[in-house]
Amino acid sequence: MKGAPRDEDFSDGGRRGDNDVGGGDAGGRLQHPSEVIVLVFTEGKAFVELQFHGPPDSPVPPDFVTDVGQKQDTAIKKALTS
């Protein structure tokens, strides 16, 4: 997948959402109908994909996904500068 994910990247009904994580141009949150959220972002030379799985009919809260993603982004920034 090159660049930010698009709705059509999930052929089975997933959708793209915005995300506030990472410093690159690739980024987004894809929510799959089976309660899987995939957060992708770039930071420097790093491309990150985080998957969050929840029980049916109980999606992972978007603020939790963003919080975990921002913490991962911070860790990556530290690793890239050391």
C-alpha positions in Angstrom: 0.0 0.0 0.0 1.5 3.3 -1.0 0.5 6.5 0.7 -2.6 6.9 2.9 -5.1 4.0 2.8 -8.3 4.5 0.9 -11.8 3.1 1.5 -11.3 0.7 -1.4 -8.3 -0.8 0.3 -10.8 -2.9 2.2 -12.9 -4.6 -0.4 -15.3 -6.0 2.3 -16.7 -2.9 3.7 -14.0 -1.3 5.8 -13.7 2.5 5.9 -11.0 5.0 6.3 -10.9 7.5 9.2 -8.7 10.3 10.2 -5.8 9.9 12.6 -3.7 12.4 14.6 -0.6 10.2 14.7 2.8 10.4 12.9 4.6 13.0 10.9 4.4 11.6 7.4 1.9 11.7 4.6 0.8 8.1 4.9 -1.7 7.7 7.7 -5.2 6.7 8.5 -7.4 4.5 10.5 -9.3 1.7 8.8 -12.2 0.2 10.6 -13.2 -3.2 9.5 -16.8 -4.4 10.0 -15.6 -7.4 12.2 -14.3 -4.9 14.8 -10.7 -4.7 13.7 -9.2 -1.3 13.5 -5.9 -0.9 11.6 -3.9 2.3 12.4 -1.2 3.1 9.9 1.2 6.0 10.0 4.8 7.1 9.1 7.4 8.8 11.2 10.7 9.5 9.5 11.7 6.4 7.7 9.4 4.2 9.7 6.1 2.8 8.5 3.9 1.6 11.3 0.8 -0.7 11.2 -1.0 -1.3 14.5 -4.0 -3.7 14.6 -6.7 -3.5 17.3 -9.1 -6.4 17.6 -12.3 -6.2 19.6 -15.2 -8.5 20.2 -18.1 -8.4 17.7 -20.4 -5.4 18.1 -17.9 -3.8 20.5 -15.4 -1.7 18.5 -12.2 -0.5 20.1 -12.7 3.1 21.2 -11.1 5.5 18.7 -9.5 7.6 21.5 -7.8 4.5 22.8 -6.4 3.7 19.3 -5.1 7.3 19.0 -3.6 7.2 22.5 -1.7 4.0 21.8 -0.6 5.2 18.3 0.7 8.5 19.8 2.7 6.6 22.4 4.1 4.3 19.7 5.0 7.4 17.6 6.8 9.0 20.5 8.8 5.8 21.1 9.7 5.7 17.4 10.8 9.4 17.4 13.1 8.7 20.3 14.6 5.6 18.6 15.2 7.5 15.3 17.0 10.4 17.0 19.3 8.2 19.1 
